[in-house]
């Protein structure tokens, strides 16, 4: 300290000494005060005293075992730095009611400040490269406010029974975990900023916590809540994180009005029950919202937009309510897998390629309540489970699902967004519907259905796809211009494919894989890269079809199939193949893969 300030300090020292009650002390590392170290002043002080610290570097570990205040003198702006340089802890507070303000803690191998008492105030301090910046253990009613933390292993850690603490308005940059709460309930985390840390807020085994109004940009988890109950998470903003908010083994959480942007995963609940997610906004995510093995949660009034993959995915989760949510701009809307007793009502979906899909390995997994109040670009969704004898006709619908339904008639409907799905549904009539520019007709484990006269044009995959579905009649449909195949069968048998127009599909006109004993006849299969492809399938009968202008008419691999009905019934017509007679006998058509149509026709439709 310059010598010309000595007189000023003497005057200040006299001025700072009260006649009675609390006293004030000045610490200066240059020696121009009564105390050169902070610990010396603490030893001299009594409860209620104030210790003013002059700017400088202090190489010490301090124990506050008295209720004192540490702060700079009024008007001092140069840093007061406690240097770790291999030391473990900057200041350990063991007495109640202490106040630390305006100090800087650098390079401690342990915490910059270790709190082991109650009712302390820690505000407007700076921390750099400590581990963590502030550690609170088994302590209560402390206030940690407006501190700046940079590149510390952790920012603020509340551990082991610490409760009723307020962590507010702190700025935390870098590090591993910005704010950690473990085995510590009833704390308030409010208005903090965390930027660049691996994890923003991590709460474990801690209940009745408030996490409100925090702004987080973290590398992995924005907010991770584990094994905790009865939390209040409101008005937080999480962005540029791998996961926005993740809850595991949680219940009773009120998750409201949070904003999550530019993340891979928005909000996810795993093995978590009886929570409420309301009024949250998720923008620009890969997967916006997920439930896994979670039940009886309420998801209402949320907004999800700009989704690269799936807006809402529900896996093995039962009894949840999804109402009044908005989903816009993305690939997939709501996907439900092996989940039952869920309620979907008044949800609005816009500009989503595939709005709804429900699938389950068990019957009860389809038992969900999804009514026509759910709208996709203004068109309702039709979802029917476990009914018989119904009629859906002359409607404009975004989606139709029949699950475990029999003897239904779906007739002259215009399906605008998804598909007609049949799961384990038998003896239904699907006729004269227009299912174009979406996902066509899909049938799984369904028997004895009549699919007649439907328009299946320009769909994103196959116009019609049957999986493990037998004895169905696929008759006089138009399956054209689809981005995969016109008609696809996988693990299907004893189906009849007759009189269909299958043309200009992107891959194959008709495709069979592991499908046996089907009859394929009187179809016009034209202008496809591959007309008819059969793989690992046997016993199929293919005759009286017109194969015209396909790049490759047919392929038959790893099976034993018949490509003609003998010399009387004949085989098929093949454009570009020379044959004499209807049918011909000495002009066989070689099928790619080695089999033969022995009796091809000379003329298109020569069997008529």
N, C-alpha and C positions, 0 to 999 in steps of 0.2 A: 504494500500500500504506500503511495507517496506520502512523505513526511509532512507536507503542508496540510494534510487532512487530519493530523493527529488531534489538533485542538478541536476540530469539529466533532471527532469521535468522543473526546472527553466530555464535551457539552452534551452530546447525545446520550452518553452513558448516564450522566447525572439526570438528564430529562426522563430517561426510561425507568429510573428507580422510583417506584411509588412509595409513599410514606407507609401505608398499610396494605395488606391483601396481596394480590397476584403481582409477581415481579416479571421483569423482562430482561433478557440476556442477549448479547451479541456475540456471534462466532465469526472469526475471520481467519482463513488459512494462512494469511500473511503475518499474523501475530499482532495486528494493531487493534486488538480488542481483548477483553478479559479472557476469552477462551479461543484456543486455536483449533479445537476439534468439537464436533457436535456432541460426542459422548461426554466430554468434560462438562459442557453446559447442562446436559441432562442430569448428571450426578449432582450438580450444584442446585438444580431447580427443585421446586415443590409442585404438587398438584395445582393445576390452574395457571401455571406460569407460561410465558411465551418466550420462545427462543428465536431470535432473528439471525439469519445466516447470510453472511456477505457472499457475493459471487466468488467463485474459485473452485479448486479441485480438492475433494475430501476423500482420502484413501483410508476408509474405516468401515467397520460394521457397527451399527448403532442398535442399542436395545432401549426402547422406550418403555420403561417400567413405572412411569409416572404419567399422569394425565396432563400432558403439555402440548403446546402448539409449536410447530416448526414452519417458518415462512420467511420470505425475503423482506427486507425493509421496504417501506413504501417508496415507490419510485425506482427501485433497483430493477434493471432489465437484463443485465448480463447473467449467464447461466451459473447456477449453483449445482455442481456435478459431484455426485458420489460415485467414485471410480471403483469398480469391482477388481479388475486386474487379478483374477484368480480367487478372489474372496467369494464366499457363498451367498450371503444375504446382505442387502443394503441396510434396511431398517427392519427390525422385528418389534412389533407393537404387542406388548403383553398387558398393558394397562388400558382401562376403559377411557373413552372420551378424549382421545388424542386427535389432533388435526395436523395434516401434512399438506403443504401447499407450495407450489412453485419450485419444486426440486427436480433434479435430473438424475436418473440412475442408469449407469452404463456398465455392461460387461460383467455382471454377476453370474456365477455358475448356477446359483439358485435364484430365488425371487428377489426382485428389487425391493419390494415391501412384503413382509410376511405379517399378516394380521392374525393374532391369537386372542383377541379381546373384543369388546362390544362397544357400539356407539361411537365409532371413530369416523372422521371425515378425511377423505383422501381426494384432493381435487387439484386440477390444473398442474399436474406433474408430468414429466416426460420420462420415457423409458426407452432404452435401446439395447438390444442384444442381452436381455436378461432371461431367466428361465424359471417361472414366467415373470411378467412384469409385476403383477399383484397376486399374492396367494392368500386366501382367506380360509381358515380352518377352524371349524367348531366355534364360529363367531356369529354375532347377531347385530342387527340394526346398524350396520355400517353403511356409509354413503361413499360411493366411488364414482366421481363425476369429473367430466371435462379433462380427463387425462389424455395424453398422446403417447401411443405405444408404437414403436417401429422395430421390426425384425427381431422381436423376442420369440422364444420358443412357444410361449403362450402369452395371451394378453391378460385376462382376468380369470382366475380360477377360484370358484367357491366349492369347498369340499367338506365332507364329513360332518354333517349336522348343522352346517351354517344356514341360518334362516333370517327372514325379514331384512335382508340386505338390499340396497338400491344400487344398481350399476347403470348409470345414465350419462348420456351425451359424451361418451368416450370415443376417441378416434384411434382405431387399431389398424396398422398397416403391416402386411407380411406375417410371417410366423406360421406355426402349425395350427393351433386352435385359438381363435380370437377370444372367445368366452367359453369357459368350461364350467358346467355345474354338475357335480357328481355327489350323490348321496346327500343332497341339500335341498330342502323344500321351502316353499313360500318366499321366494326371492323375486325381485322385480328387475327385469333387464329392459331398459327403455331408452330409445333415441340414440343408440350407439351406431357407429359406422365401422364396418370391417371390410378392408379392401386388400385382396391379394394373399390372404391366408389360405392354407389348405382347407380348413373348415371354419365356418363362421361361428355359429352357436351350437354347442354340443351339450345336451342335457341328458343325464343318465340317472335313473333311480331317484328321481326328484319330482315331487308332486306340488300342485297348487302354485305353480310358477306363473308369472306374467312376463311375456316376451312381446313388447309393444313398440312399434314405430322404429324398428332398427333397419339400417340400410347395409346390405351385405353383397359383396362380390367375392366369392371364394372359389377355389380351384375344384374341390370335390363336393362337399355338402354345404349348402347355405345354412340351413337349420336342421339338425338331427336330434330327434327326441326319442329316447330309448327307455322302455320299461318305466313309464311315468303316467300319472293320472291327473285329471282335473287341472289342466293348464289353460291359460288364456293367451292365445297368439293372435294379435291384431295389428293391422296397419304396417306390417313389415314389408320391405321391398328387397327381393333377392334377384340378382342378375348375374349372368356370365359364370354360372356354376354348373358342374356336372349334374348335381341334384339340387333342386330348389328347397323343398321341405320334405323330410323323410321321417316317418313315424313307425316305430317297431315296438310291439307289445305295449301299446298305449290305450288308454280309455279316458272318456270324459274330457277330451280336449275340445276347446272352442277355437276353431281356426277360421278367422273372419277378416275379410277386407284386406287380404294380403296381395301384393303384386309380385309376380314372378315372370321374369323376362330373360330370353336368350339363354336357355338351359337345355340340357339333354332330357332330363326328367323333371317335371314340374312338382307335383305333390304326390307322394306315395304313402299308402298305409299298408303295413304288413302285420298280420296277426293282431289287429287293433279293432276294438269294438266300442260302440256307443259314443262315437265322436261326431262333431258337426263341422262341416266345411261349407261356409256360406260367404257369398259376395267376393270371392277371390278372383283375380284376373291372372290368367296364364297366357303369355304371348311369346310366340316364336320358340317352340320346344320341339323335341323329337317325339317324346311321349309326355303328354300333359298331366294326366291323372291316372293313378292306378290303385286298385284294391286287391290285395292278395290275402286269402284266408282271414278275412275280416267280415264282421257281421254287424247289422243293425246300426250302421252309420247313416247320417243324413247329409246329403250333398245337394245343396240348393242355391239357386241364384248366382251361380258362378259363370264366368265368361272365359272361354277358351278359343284362341285364334291362332292361325298360322302354324299348323301342326304338320311336321314332316312325316310322322308315322301314324300314331294312334292318339286320339283325344282322350278317351276314357277306356281303360281296360280293367275288367273285373274277373278275377280268377279265384275259383274255389271260395267264393264269398256269398253269404246268404243274408236275406232279410234287410238289405240296404234300400234306401229311398233316394232316388235321383229325380229331382223335380225342378222345373223352371230354370234349367241351365241353358246357356247359349254356346254353340260350337260353330265356328266358321273357318273356312279356308284351310283345307288339309286333305290328307289321304284317307284315313279311316276315322269314323266317328266313335261309336260305342261298340266295344267287343266284349262279349260275356262268355266265359268258358267255365263249364262245370259249376255253375252258380245258380241258386234257386231262390224263390220267394222274394225276389227283388222287384221293386216298384219303379217304373219309368213313366213319368207323367209330365206333360206340358214342357217338354224339352224342345228347343228350336235349333235345327241344324241347317247350315247354309254353306254351299260351295264345298261340300265334302264328297269325295269320290265314292266312298263306301260308308254309308251312314250307320248301319246296324248289322251285327252278326252275332248269333247265339249258337253255341255248340256245346254238346256234353256227351260224355261216355255213358251216362246214366239218364234214365227217363226224368227223374226229378230235377235234373239240371236245366230242363227246358221250362219248368214250372215257374214262370215269371209273369208279372202283370205289366203288359206293355200295350197301352191303348192308343187310339187314333188321335189323341191330343198331342202326341209327339209328331212334329212336322219337319219335313226335309224340303227346303226351298218351297215351303208353303203346302206341300203335299203330305197327307197323313201316312202313317205306318200301320200296316195290318199284321198283327202277330196273334196267332191262334194256337192254343195248346190243349190237347186232350179232349177234343170235341168231335162229334160225328154229325154228318148230314147237313152241313152249312152251305151257304151260297154267298159268294163274293163276285159281283158282276158290275160291269159298266162303271168302274171307278178309275179315277186317276190316283194312283198310289205310289209312294216312293219305294215301298218295300212290302213283300208278302212272305211270311213264314207260316207254314203248317207243320207243327210238331206233334207227333202221335195223334194225328187226325185221320179219320176215315170218311169216305163217301161225301167229300166236299166237291163242289163245282166252283172252279175259278174260270170265269168266262168274260171275254171282251174287256179286260182291264188293260190300262196303260200304266206300266211300271216304269217310273221315270229315273230312278237313281241306283237301286241295288239289284235285286233279282227276285225271282220266285224260288223260295227254298222249301223243300220237302224233307223232313227228317222223320224216319220211321212212320211214314204215312202211307196208307194203302187204299186202293180202289177209289182214287180220286180222279176227277176229270179236269184237265188243264187245257182249255181250248180257246182258240182265237184271241189270245192275249198278245199285246205288243210289248216285248221286253227287249228293247234296243238301246244301244249306246250306254249300257251299264254292265251287268254281270250275267245276264241271261237266265236260264233255268238250271237249278242245281238240285239233285235228288240224292239222298243218302239213306241207305237201308230202307228203301221204299219199294213196295211190291204191288203189281197189278194196276198201275195207274195208266190212264189214257192221256197222252200228250199229243194234241191234235190241232193243226192249223194255226200254230203260233208264229209270230214274226220275231226272229232272233237275229237282229242285224247290228253290226258294228259294235259288238260287245268287247270289253277289255280283255277277256280271256276267251273261253269257249262259249259258243252260243248256248249249248246244252251240255251239262256234265253230270253223268250218273256214276255214283260210287256205291258198290255193294248193293245194287238195286236190281231186282230180277222180275221177269215176266211182265214188263211194261210194254205198252204200245206207243212207239214214237212214229207218228204218222202225219204226213203232208205238212210238215213245218218248213219254214224258210230260214235256213241258218247260213247267212251270207255276210262276208266282210268282217268277220270277227278276228280279233288280234291274236288268237291262238288257233283252235280248231273249231270246225262247225259243230260236230257232235262228238263227245268223248265218253268212253266207257272204261271204268277201272273196276276190276273185280265184279263184273256183272255177268249174268247168264240168263238165257231163255227170253231175251228181249227181242221184239220185232222192230226193225228200223225200215220203214216202207214209205215210198212216195215223197220223200223229202227233197227239197232243192238246197244243195250244199255247194256254194260257189264263192270264189274270191276270198277265201279265208287266208290268214297270214301264214299258217303252218300246214295244217292237214284238214281235208274235208271231213272224213270220219276216222276216228282213232280208237283202237281197242287195245287194252293192255290187261293181261291176266283175266280175260273175259271169254267164256266158253258158251257154245251152243246157242248163239244168237243168229237170227235170220236178218239178212240185209238185202233187200231187193226193191226194184222199181224206183230207185233214187237217181236223181240227176246230180252227179258229182263233177263239177266243172271249174276250171280256171283256179285251181289250188296248187301250191308248190308240191304237195303230195295229196293224191286223191283219197286213198284208203290205206291206212297202215295198221297192221295187226302184229302184236308182239306178245310172246309167251301165252298164246291163246289157241284153243283147239275146238273142233266141232262146230265152227261157225259156217253158215251157208251163205254164199255171196253169189247172186245171180240176177239177171234182168236189170242191171244198173247201167246207166250211161256214164262212161268216163270220158270226158271231153276236155281237151286243151289243158290238162294238168301237166305241170313240168315233169313230174313222175307220177304215173297213174296209180301205182300200188306197190305195197311191200308186205311180205309175210315172213316173219322171222320166228324161229324157235316154237313152232306149233304145227298142227295138222288140220287144215281147213279145206273146205270144198269151194272152188270158185266157179262151179257150174252145176246144173241139175241133171246132167246126163245128156245124151244125144237128142232127146225129145224136147225137154225143157230148155236146154242150152245154157250158155253162160251169160256174158255181159258184152256190151258194145264198148270198144276202145278206139277212140279217135287216133289216127296215125297208124293203126294196125290193119294190114291187109287181110281180109277174110272173104270167102266166097260162100254165101248161103246164110240163111236165117233159121236155125243156127248153122254154122259151118262144121265140118268134121275133120278137115285136114289142114287147118290153119290155126294151130294153138297159139295162145298168147302166154308168153313166159312172164310169170310174176317175179318181181325182184325178191330174192330169197330162195328161189328154186322151184316153187310150185307152179302149176299151170292151169289156165282156163282152156280146157280141151275143146270147147264148143263155143267160141266167140261168135258174135253176130256181125254180119256185114253192114247192116244199117242201124242207125240210131233208132232205138225203140222197135227193133225188128221183131220182137216177140208179140207186139200188139196185133 
